Amino acid sequence: MAGLGDLVRRLSHYTLANLAIMAAGFVSFPILTRVLSVGEYGYMGLIVMLITFLNSLAKAGLQHSSVRLWPEWEHQEHGLQRFALTLFVAALSFAIPTVLLYNLAVHLLAPVIGERLAYFISFSSPLLVIQSLNSYGLNLLRAREMSGMRAGFEVTTSYLAMILAVLGAAVVFGGLRGYYIGLMTGQGLVSIALLAFVLRWTRLSRQSWSGTLLRAAIAYGLPMALGELCGAMFHMADRIVIQWLLDETAVGYYTMAFNLAMYVNMLFTMPMDMAAIPMYSGVYEREGAQAASEFLRKATRFFFLFALPAIAGVTVIREDIVLLLASKQFLPGASLVNILLAGFLLYGSRTLLGAGMLLKKRAWLVAWLELAGAGLNLALNFVLIPRFGIHGSAYATLASQIVGALVFYLLGARLVRVPVDWLALIRHGLCAAAMGVAIHFVRVGPVAVRLLLRVATGALVYLGLLLAVDREAREIVGKVLRKVRGLAGK
């Protein structure tokens, strides 16, 4: 059975990839804000939102289908080539009509949205096809648990696209048009290499196609795509309501807090998603529900082992983070960061707590729950913002995610049991709280030094407390140390 060591190894691949991608963003941000006009930068932000939203339709949830269905095809005759070619054709079949309909809608709405914006929307529309095919290739690697290879392609895409986009905007073509030429060239080149790599598993023959797989992939993927759309609405609706009920300054504070919380979330929740889902899907298909439950127990315990100190630590250092990464003018939004982070981490825990719904392919149930969660969040925003201001929106996110995580757990556990070690959860929570108290008193030096000292102190205090009270944590550390000594001995 796949163990915690395998999960940690794959988790490290995805975490390092996310760190590298975030670094690319930090490099390109100050350059693009200087070479693009304010209007062009605004267009870019709007187009990013549109592409992200429509990608949920263009991908049709096939990235979820590939991860969940692969264990069923892994050991079939010609299973790999049939799986790879069928999903490739499915990806093209959804992406191309989506981009054509998108351009038609933009053409019809051009008099309303403005000719210049319509031009850039249409000019950038090939990104929908490029990113859909990129998603196909990356998730085929993810399904086969080739985490290192997937991370390598993902980081290469980010850096090549960033370099060419910056060069296009600043040097070669200039402006937003140059930015998109560079971006599409960079992403396109890596997508071609990625497709060449994964399609080498296919052969054009009778055995290379499966109508059964296509129907199963669409049946599972479409409701998951609906869930993605609801997730996108979930993260967009709060800012729309804040703008409506308050003003753009409040939206600015909230957006800053949202982005910082999301950065922290990206370091753990998203890699956990990437690593855990294909692993427990494979365990379930190969070894059955009981083995999957045991794996989920370990994975859930490991998730909260890091999630709880992340929330406690950010609660204390949130102002230092804002001062260092944003500026003093954004400090009024600092008190939102830990609330939003808690909500995001709860959202991420649902793929573990509600794993039964994914394993039993209750995709429509997941989609309706996501829709209900988006509706609850929207309603709470209208109720809480008039009373608490922008904090009301953060409270709405947290409350809706608490309800969502609980519902996912209760419904998913009826299908595949997910044992939660509540006693360990309480111990970890107390260790995290003690760590938060300890770093609160570290107040020396300028912001950057103080932040570094607080993070280092927090890590040492939490690790020390954890090793003192948690036997399983001691065993994990012992295994890691033995492996390190073994490598050093070689």
C-alpha positions as CSV (number, residue, x, y, z in Angstrom):
1,M,0.0,0.0,0.0
2,A,1.1,3.5,-0.7
3,G,2.5,5.0,2.5
4,L,3.1,8.4,4.0
5,G,6.7,8.4,2.7
6,D,5.4,8.2,-0.9
7,L,2.9,11.0,-0.2
8,V,5.6,13.2,1.3
9,R,7.9,12.6,-1.7
10,R,5.3,13.6,-4.2
11,L,4.1,16.4,-2.1
12,S,7.6,17.8,-2.0
13,H,7.7,17.8,-5.9
14,Y,4.5,19.8,-6.2
15,T,5.5,22.2,-3.3
16,L,8.9,23.0,-4.9
17,A,7.2,23.5,-8.2
18,N,4.7,26.0,-6.7
19,L,7.5,27.8,-4.9
20,A,9.4,28.2,-8.3
21,I,6.2,29.4,-10.0
22,M,5.5,32.0,-7.3
23,A,9.1,33.2,-7.6
24,A,8.5,33.7,-11.4
25,G,5.5,35.8,-10.5
26,F,7.5,38.0,-8.1
27,V,10.0,38.6,-10.8
28,S,7.6,39.5,-13.6
29,F,5.2,41.7,-11.5
30,P,7.4,44.8,-11.1
31,I,8.5,44.6,-14.7
32,L,5.0,44.4,-16.2
33,T,3.6,47.1,-14.0
34,R,6.3,49.4,-15.5
35,V,6.2,48.5,-19.2
36,L,2.4,48.2,-19.5
37,S,0.1,51.2,-19.2
38,V,-2.5,51.3,-16.4
39,G,-5.2,50.6,-18.9
40,E,-3.3,47.6,-20.5
41,Y,-2.6,46.2,-17.0
42,G,-6.3,46.4,-16.3
43,Y,-7.2,44.6,-19.6
44,M,-4.7,41.9,-18.7
45,G,-6.3,41.4,-15.3
46,L,-9.8,41.2,-16.8
47,I,-8.6,38.7,-19.5
48,V,-6.9,36.5,-16.9
49,M,-10.2,36.3,-15.1
50,L,-12.1,35.4,-18.3
51,I,-9.5,32.8,-19.4
52,T,-9.6,31.2,-15.9
53,F,-13.4,31.1,-15.9
54,L,-13.7,29.7,-19.4
55,N,-11.0,27.2,-18.9
56,S,-13.4,25.3,-16.7
57,L,-15.6,24.8,-19.8
58,A,-12.8,24.2,-22.2
59,K,-11.2,21.5,-20.0
60,A,-14.7,20.0,-19.3
61,G,-13.4,18.4,-16.1
62,L,-11.3,15.9,-18.0
63,Q,-8.3,16.6,-15.7
64,H,-10.4,15.1,-12.9
65,S,-11.5,12.2,-15.1
66,S,-7.9,11.3,-16.0
67,V,-6.8,11.1,-12.3
68,R,-9.9,9.2,-11.1
69,L,-10.3,6.7,-14.1
70,W,-6.7,5.8,-14.8
71,P,-6.4,3.2,-12.0
72,E,-9.3,1.3,-13.7
73,W,-7.4,1.3,-17.1
74,E,-3.9,0.9,-15.9
75,H,-3.8,-2.9,-16.2
76,Q,-6.0,-3.4,-19.2
77,E,-4.6,-4.5,-22.6
78,H,-3.4,-1.5,-24.5
79,G,-4.7,0.5,-21.5
80,L,-2.2,3.3,-21.6
81,Q,-2.4,4.1,-25.3
82,R,-6.2,3.9,-25.4
83,F,-6.4,6.1,-22.3
84,A,-4.0,8.7,-23.6
85,L,-5.4,9.0,-27.2
86,T,-9.1,9.0,-26.1
87,L,-8.6,11.8,-23.6
88,F,-6.5,13.8,-26.1
89,V,-9.3,13.7,-28.6
90,A,-11.8,14.6,-25.9
91,A,-9.7,17.6,-24.8
92,L,-9.5,18.9,-28.4
93,S,-13.3,18.3,-28.9
94,F,-14.1,20.6,-26.0
95,A,-11.4,23.2,-26.3
96,I,-11.8,24.1,-30.0
97,P,-15.6,24.7,-29.9
98,T,-15.1,26.7,-26.7
99,V,-12.6,29.1,-28.2
100,L,-14.7,29.5,-31.4
101,L,-17.9,30.3,-29.4
102,Y,-15.8,32.6,-27.2
103,N,-14.6,34.6,-30.2
104,L,-18.1,34.7,-31.7
105,A,-19.5,36.2,-28.4
106,V,-16.7,38.7,-28.3
107,H,-17.3,39.8,-31.9
108,L,-21.0,40.3,-31.2
109,L,-20.4,42.2,-27.9
110,A,-17.5,44.3,-29.3
111,P,-19.7,47.5,-29.6
112,V,-20.7,47.1,-25.9
113,I,-17.3,46.2,-24.4
114,G,-15.2,48.4,-26.7
115,E,-13.2,47.5,-29.8
116,R,-9.8,47.7,-28.1
117,L,-10.7,45.3,-25.3
118,A,-12.5,43.0,-27.8
119,Y,-9.3,42.9,-29.9
120,F,-7.1,41.8,-26.9
121,I,-9.7,39.3,-25.8
122,S,-9.8,37.7,-29.2
123,F,-6.0,38.0,-29.7
124,S,-5.4,36.1,-26.4
125,S,-8.1,33.4,-27.0
126,P,-5.7,30.7,-28.3
127,L,-4.6,30.4,-24.7
128,L,-7.8,28.5,-24.0
129,V,-6.7,25.7,-26.4
130,I,-3.0,25.8,-25.3
131,Q,-3.9,25.6,-21.6
132,S,-6.4,22.9,-22.1
133,L,-3.9,20.7,-23.9
134,N,-1.3,21.6,-21.3
135,S,-3.8,20.5,-18.6
136,Y,-4.4,17.2,-20.5
137,G,-0.7,16.4,-20.6
138,L,0.1,17.5,-17.0
139,N,-2.8,15.6,-15.5
140,L,-2.0,12.4,-17.5
141,L,1.4,12.6,-15.8
142,R,-0.3,13.3,-12.4
143,A,-2.6,10.3,-12.9
144,R,0.4,8.0,-13.5
145,E,2.0,9.5,-10.3
146,M,4.9,10.9,-12.3
147,S,5.1,13.9,-9.9
148,G,8.7,14.9,-10.6
149,M,8.2,14.9,-14.4
150,R,4.9,16.9,-14.0
151,A,6.5,19.5,-11.8
152,G,9.4,19.9,-14.3
153,F,7.1,20.6,-17.2
154,E,5.0,23.0,-15.1
155,V,7.9,25.0,-13.9
156,T,9.4,25.1,-17.4
157,T,6.1,26.4,-18.8
158,S,6.0,29.2,-16.2
159,Y,9.5,30.4,-16.7
160,L,9.6,30.2,-20.5
161,A,6.3,31.9,-20.7
162,M,7.3,34.6,-18.2
163,I,10.6,35.3,-20.0
164,L,9.1,35.5,-23.4
165,A,6.1,37.5,-22.2
166,V,8.3,40.1,-20.5
167,L,10.6,40.3,-23.5
168,G,7.6,40.7,-25.8
169,A,6.1,43.4,-23.7
170,A,9.3,45.3,-22.9
171,V,11.7,44.8,-25.8
172,V,10.5,43.0,-29.0
173,F,6.9,44.1,-29.8
174,G,6.0,46.3,-26.8
175,G,2.8,46.6,-24.8
176,L,0.1,44.1,-24.2
177,R,0.2,42.7,-27.7
178,G,3.8,41.8,-27.2
179,Y,3.0,40.3,-23.8
180,Y,0.5,37.9,-25.3
181,I,2.7,36.9,-28.2
182,G,5.4,36.0,-25.8
183,L,3.1,34.3,-23.4
184,M,1.4,32.1,-26.0
185,T,4.8,31.3,-27.6
186,G,6.3,30.2,-24.3
187,Q,3.2,28.1,-23.2
188,G,2.8,26.7,-26.7
189,L,6.4,25.5,-27.1
190,V,6.3,23.6,-23.8
191,S,2.8,22.2,-24.6
192,I,4.2,20.8,-27.9
193,A,7.1,19.1,-26.0
194,L,4.6,17.8,-23.3
195,L,2.2,16.4,-25.9
196,A,5.1,14.8,-27.8
197,F,6.2,13.1,-24.5
198,V,2.7,11.8,-23.5
199,L,1.5,10.9,-27.0
200,R,4.5,8.7,-27.6
201,W,2.4,6.2,-25.5
202,T,-0.2,6.0,-28.2
203,R,-0.5,4.1,-31.5
204,L,-3.1,4.9,-34.2
205,S,-4.9,1.6,-34.4
206,R,-8.2,0.0,-33.5
207,Q,-7.1,-0.6,-30.0
208,S,-6.2,3.1,-29.5
209,W,-9.7,4.4,-29.0
210,S,-12.4,3.6,-26.5
211,G,-15.9,5.0,-26.7
212,T,-16.6,3.5,-23.2
213,L,-13.8,5.6,-21.7
214,L,-14.9,8.7,-23.6
215,R,-18.4,8.4,-22.2
216,A,-17.1,7.7,-18.7
217,A,-14.7,10.6,-18.8
218,I,-17.4,13.0,-19.9
219,A,-19.9,11.7,-17.4
220,Y,-17.4,12.2,-14.6
221,G,-15.8,15.3,-15.9
222,L,-18.7,17.6,-16.7
223,P,-20.2,17.8,-13.2
224,M,-16.7,18.4,-11.9
225,A,-16.3,21.3,-14.4
226,L,-19.6,22.7,-13.0
227,G,-18.0,22.5,-9.5
228,E,-14.9,24.4,-10.9
229,L,-17.2,27.1,-12.2
230,C,-18.8,27.4,-8.8
231,G,-15.4,27.6,-7.2
232,A,-14.5,30.4,-9.6
233,M,-17.8,32.2,-8.8
234,F,-17.1,31.6,-5.1
235,H,-13.8,33.6,-5.3
236,M,-15.2,36.3,-7.6
237,A,-18.6,37.0,-5.9
238,D,-17.1,38.4,-2.7
239,R,-15.3,41.2,-4.4
240,I,-18.3,42.1,-6.6
241,V,-20.5,42.4,-3.4
242,I,-17.8,44.4,-1.6
243,Q,-17.6,46.8,-4.6
244,W,-21.4,47.1,-4.6
245,L,-21.9,47.6,-0.9
246,L,-18.6,49.4,0.0
247,D,-16.1,50.9,-2.4
248,E,-13.0,50.1,-4.5
249,T,-10.6,50.8,-1.6
250,A,-12.3,48.0,0.4
251,V,-11.9,45.8,-2.6
252,G,-8.2,46.6,-2.7
253,Y,-7.7,45.7,0.9
254,Y,-9.6,42.5,0.5
255,T,-7.8,41.5,-2.8
256,M,-4.4,42.0,-1.2
257,A,-5.4,39.8,1.8
258,F,-7.0,37.2,-0.5
259,N,-3.8,37.0,-2.7
260,L,-1.5,36.6,0.3
261,A,-3.7,33.9,1.9
262,M,-3.8,32.1,-1.4
263,Y,0.0,32.2,-1.7
264,V,0.3,30.4,1.6
265,N,-2.4,28.0,0.6
266,M,-0.6,27.2,-2.6
267,L,2.4,26.0,-0.7
268,F,0.6,23.1,0.9
269,T,-3.1,22.6,0.0
270,M,-2.7,22.5,-3.8
271,P,0.4,20.2,-3.7
272,M,-1.6,17.9,-1.3
273,D,-4.4,17.8,-3.8
274,M,-2.1,16.9,-6.6
275,A,-0.3,14.2,-4.7
276,A,-3.0,12.6,-2.6
277,I,-5.9,12.2,-5.1
278,P,-4.2,9.9,-7.6
279,M,-2.6,8.0,-4.7
280,Y,-5.8,7.2,-2.8
281,S,-7.6,6.5,-6.1
282,G,-4.9,3.9,-7.0
283,V,-5.0,2.4,-3.5
284,Y,-8.8,2.1,-3.6
285,E,-8.8,0.4,-7.0
286,R,-5.9,-2.0,-6.2
287,E,-6.5,-2.8,-2.6
288,G,-10.0,-1.8,-1.7
289,A,-11.9,0.5,0.6
290,Q,-10.2,-0.5,3.9
291,A,-6.7,0.2,2.6
292,A,-7.9,3.6,1.1
293,S,-9.4,4.5,4.5
294,E,-6.1,3.8,6.3
295,F,-4.3,5.9,3.7
296,L,-6.8,8.7,4.1
297,R,-6.4,8.6,7.9
298,K,-2.7,9.2,7.5
299,A,-3.0,11.8,4.8
300,T,-5.7,13.8,6.8
301,R,-3.6,13.7,9.9
302,F,-0.5,14.9,7.9
303,F,-2.6,17.7,6.3
304,F,-3.7,19.2,9.6
305,L,-0.2,18.7,11.1
306,F,0.8,21.6,8.8
307,A,-2.5,23.5,8.4
308,L,-3.0,24.3,12.1
309,P,0.5,25.9,12.7
310,A,0.1,27.8,9.3
311,I,-3.1,29.4,10.6
312,A,-1.6,30.1,14.1
313,G,1.6,31.5,12.6
314,V,0.0,33.7,10.0
315,T,-2.3,35.1,12.7
316,V,0.8,36.5,14.5
317,I,2.9,37.5,11.6
318,R,0.2,38.8,9.2
319,E,1.2,42.5,9.6
320,D,4.9,41.7,9.0
321,I,3.9,39.9,5.8
322,V,1.8,42.8,4.6
323,L,4.5,45.4,5.4
324,L,7.1,43.3,3.6
325,L,5.2,42.1,0.5
326,A,2.6,44.9,0.1
327,S,3.1,48.2,1.9
328,K,2.0,50.2,4.9
329,Q,-1.0,51.5,3.0
330,F,-2.5,47.9,2.8
331,L,-2.2,47.3,6.6
332,P,-6.0,47.7,7.2
333,G,-6.4,44.4,5.2
334,A,-3.8,42.5,7.3
335,S,-6.4,41.3,9.8
336,L,-8.2,39.4,7.0
337,V,-5.3,37.2,5.9
338,N,-5.5,34.5,8.6
339,I,-9.3,34.3,8.4
340,L,-9.2,33.8,4.6
341,L,-6.3,31.3,5.0
342,A,-8.3,29.2,7.4
343,G,-11.2,29.2,4.9
344,F,-8.9,28.1,2.0
345,L,-7.3,25.3,4.1
346,L,-10.7,24.0,5.0
347,Y,-11.6,24.1,1.3
348,G,-8.5,22.1,0.5
349,S,-9.3,19.5,3.2
350,R,-12.5,18.5,1.4
351,T,-10.7,16.3,-1.1
352,L,-9.5,14.2,1.8
353,L,-12.5,14.4,4.1
354,G,-15.0,13.9,1.3
355,A,-12.8,11.4,-0.7
356,G,-15.7,8.9,-0.7
357,M,-17.6,11.0,-3.2
358,L,-14.7,11.1,-5.6
359,L,-13.9,7.4,-5.2
360,K,-17.5,6.4,-5.7
361,K,-17.8,8.8,-8.6
362,R,-20.5,11.0,-7.1
363,A,-19.5,13.8,-9.4
364,W,-22.9,15.4,-9.6
365,L,-23.3,15.4,-5.8
366,V,-19.9,17.2,-5.6
367,A,-21.1,19.7,-8.2
368,W,-24.4,20.5,-6.4
369,L,-22.5,20.9,-3.1
370,E,-20.1,23.3,-4.7
371,L,-23.0,25.3,-6.1
372,A,-24.7,25.3,-2.7
373,G,-21.5,26.5,-1.1
374,A,-21.1,29.3,-3.6
375,G,-24.8,30.3,-2.9
376,L,-24.2,30.2,0.9
377,N,-21.1,32.4,0.6
378,L,-22.9,34.9,-1.6
379,A,-25.8,35.1,0.9
380,L,-23.5,35.5,3.9
381,N,-21.6,38.3,2.1
382,F,-24.9,40.3,1.8
383,V,-25.7,39.6,5.5
384,L,-22.3,40.2,7.1
385,I,-20.7,43.0,5.0
386,P,-23.2,45.7,6.1
387,R,-22.5,44.8,9.8
388,F,-18.7,44.0,9.7
389,G,-17.4,45.7,6.6
390,I,-14.8,43.8,4.6
391,H,-14.3,41.5,7.6
392,G,-17.8,40.3,7.0
393,S,-16.7,38.9,3.6
394,A,-13.8,37.0,5.2
395,Y,-16.2,35.6,7.9
396,A,-18.6,34.6,5.1
397,T,-15.7,32.6,3.4
398,L,-14.7,30.9,6.6
399,A,-18.3,30.1,7.7
400,S,-19.2,28.6,4.3
401,Q,-16.0,26.5,4.2
402,I,-16.7,25.2,7.7
403,V,-20.1,24.1,6.6
404,G,-18.8,22.8,3.3
405,A,-16.0,20.7,5.0
406,L,-18.5,19.3,7.5
407,V,-21.0,18.3,4.8
408,F,-18.3,16.8,2.6
409,Y,-17.0,14.7,5.5
410,L,-20.5,13.5,6.6
411,L,-21.6,12.5,3.1
412,G,-18.2,11.2,2.0
413,A,-17.7,9.1,5.1
414,R,-21.0,7.2,4.3
415,L,-19.3,6.0,1.1
416,V,-15.7,5.5,2.1
417,R,-14.8,5.9,5.8
418,V,-12.2,8.6,6.6
419,P,-11.0,8.1,10.2
420,V,-10.1,11.4,11.8
421,D,-7.8,11.2,14.9
422,W,-9.5,13.8,16.9
423,L,-7.1,13.4,19.9
424,A,-4.1,14.0,17.7
425,L,-5.9,17.0,16.1
426,I,-6.4,18.6,19.6
427,R,-2.7,18.0,20.4
428,H,-1.6,19.6,17.2
429,G,-3.9,22.5,17.8
430,L,-2.5,23.1,21.2
431,C,1.1,22.9,19.9
432,A,0.2,25.4,17.2
433,A,-1.4,27.7,19.7
434,A,1.7,27.5,22.0
435,M,3.9,28.3,18.9
436,G,1.8,31.3,18.1
437,V,2.2,32.6,21.7
438,A,6.0,32.1,21.5
439,I,6.6,34.0,18.3
440,H,4.3,36.8,19.4
441,F,7.1,37.9,21.8
442,V,9.8,37.9,19.0
443,R,9.8,41.6,18.2
444,V,13.4,42.6,17.4
445,G,14.9,44.1,14.3
446,P,13.5,45.5,11.1
447,V,10.5,43.8,9.4
448,A,12.4,41.4,7.2
449,V,14.7,40.3,10.1
450,R,11.8,40.0,12.5
451,L,9.7,38.0,10.1
452,L,12.6,35.6,9.4
453,L,13.3,35.2,13.2
454,R,9.6,34.5,13.9
455,V,9.3,31.9,11.2
456,A,12.5,30.1,12.3
457,T,11.4,30.3,16.0
458,G,8.0,29.1,15.2
459,A,9.3,26.1,13.2
460,L,11.6,25.1,16.0
461,V,9.0,25.5,18.8
462,Y,6.3,23.6,16.9
463,L,8.7,20.8,15.9
464,G,10.0,20.4,19.5
465,L,6.4,20.4,21.0
466,L,5.2,18.0,18.3
467,L,8.1,15.5,18.9
468,A,7.4,15.7,22.6
469,V,3.7,14.8,22.4
470,D,3.2,12.8,19.1
471,R,4.6,9.3,18.7
472,E,3.8,9.1,15.0
473,A,5.6,12.4,14.3
474,R,8.7,11.0,16.1
475,E,8.5,7.9,13.8
476,I,8.3,10.0,10.7
477,V,11.3,12.1,11.7
478,G,13.2,9.0,12.6
479,K,12.5,7.5,9.2
480,V,13.7,10.7,7.5
481,L,16.9,10.8,9.6
482,R,17.7,7.2,8.9
483,K,17.2,7.8,5.1
484,V,19.5,10.8,5.3
485,R,22.2,8.9,7.2
486,G,21.9,6.1,4.6
487,L,22.4,8.5,1.7
488,A,25.3,10.1,3.5
489,G,26.8,6.7,4.1
490,K,26.8,6.0,0.4
